[in-house]
């Protein structure tokens, strides 16, 4: 099985490339998926040189001048030497190298160019980390970034955050229901509204309805109950809002198509990560009932359409239950097509897996459901005894 381990460049720099690669190869995986472009974060790193690692937004390789010279947006510089000699070191150990790329989550770019970030129904641009996939400058940036990572010689470009993101607030003392939070997370920037209008949607009415509903909850109205489904959203917010939400899939599909074509032109292939699985189960490994493939539309992801455009998909299996992993993988394959490569991404430890047996059951479930590969997230975030579960789980 062509499994891979997700690795941060800080892992390679702190522990040393040779040590990390030798350890990863010992886990029985076939490759590493290295964060070529990542977002800022503060992470507990149990076996790193620093136990609390602060990551900055950055591209961890030199940017090709021909790709970015004429662009308004460019990623901030990270550790430019992180990929020096890495491909050769992987090949010497028989390991594949994949370039993990976070596309539209970048607070540095958002702070410098707030007009390219999402704008909610109230006209606020509070989510400066979220670049809008409808903005022309963002789309040019994403294509250039994809080409740049592919030129590193990687076996694939693994695309994270190449779609809309849900509402994320650090603090909220207002009880927003799932549908209220969804409505507040919709982008109503000029470019999103124009694209929806071109598809026959009354974008102004949709925006005003969202502002009316969410504004009422912020003023003390009772929040909506229940999960977000198209039927429930239609009953709660009306058909114009649902039509606006559905129109977002054209924005994402066309952008992913451009990015995938750019990667192919550079001799690599795209692996598309849909974050729906993380939205559902990231915190506790207990995802809400709807399968990720069925709810991907909420982020503008049309899996059926993408199945014709993208060769490989990563399913984030952030769940404790092996049967849920199998169900998610199966639903993805039914959506994108049985001939597509589907990779299940599992966390080997907390909060999803408390033993070798549980991890092994999830690997078996993913394989039985048709997963082409099982990948593990992430080397630097899991204690070494947890990582030691992987070889037995892959048998």
HUPEVEN-V525270 format. One line per field, one symbol per residue. phi: phi as a letter, one per 20 degrees, with the letter a starting at -180 (. if undefined). burial: b if it has 24 or more other ideal C-beta (glycine too) atoms within 12 Angstrom, else e. Layout:
phi: ???
burial: ???
This chain:
phi: .eebdfceffffffengffffffffffneeacddffccdfaccfcfdefdecdeddgadeafefffedgdefdbfffdefefefmfffffffdmdecdefceeddbffffffcffeefcefenedfeffdeefefgffffffffffffffffnffbdeedldafdffccfcbddeefgffffffefecfgffffffffeneeffffffffffffgfffepffffdnfecffffffednffffffffffffffgffffffffffffenccedeeefgffgfcgfcmcffgffgffdfgfdnedffffgedcfbcdeeeebfefffgfffffffffeeofeeeddeddefcgeecdaffffffffffffffoffbcdccbgfedfgffffffgffef
burial: bbbbbbbbbbbbbbbebeebbebbbebbbbbbbbbbbbbbbebebbbbeeeebebbbbbbbebeeebeeebebbbbebbeebbeebbebbeebebbbbbbbbbbbbbbbbeeeeebbbbbbeeebbbbbbbbbbbbbbbbbbbbbbbbbbbbbbbbbbbbbbbbbbbbeeeeeeebbbbbbbbbbbbbbebbbebbbeeebebebbbbbbbbbbbebbeeeebbeebbbeebbeebbbebbbbbbbbbbbbbbbbbbbbbbbbeebebbbbbbbbbbbbbbbeebebbebbbbbbbbbbbbbbbbbbebbbbbbbbbbbbebebbbbbbbbbbebbeeebbbbbbbbbbeebbeeeebbbbbbbbbbebbbbbbbbbbbbbbebebbebbeebbe
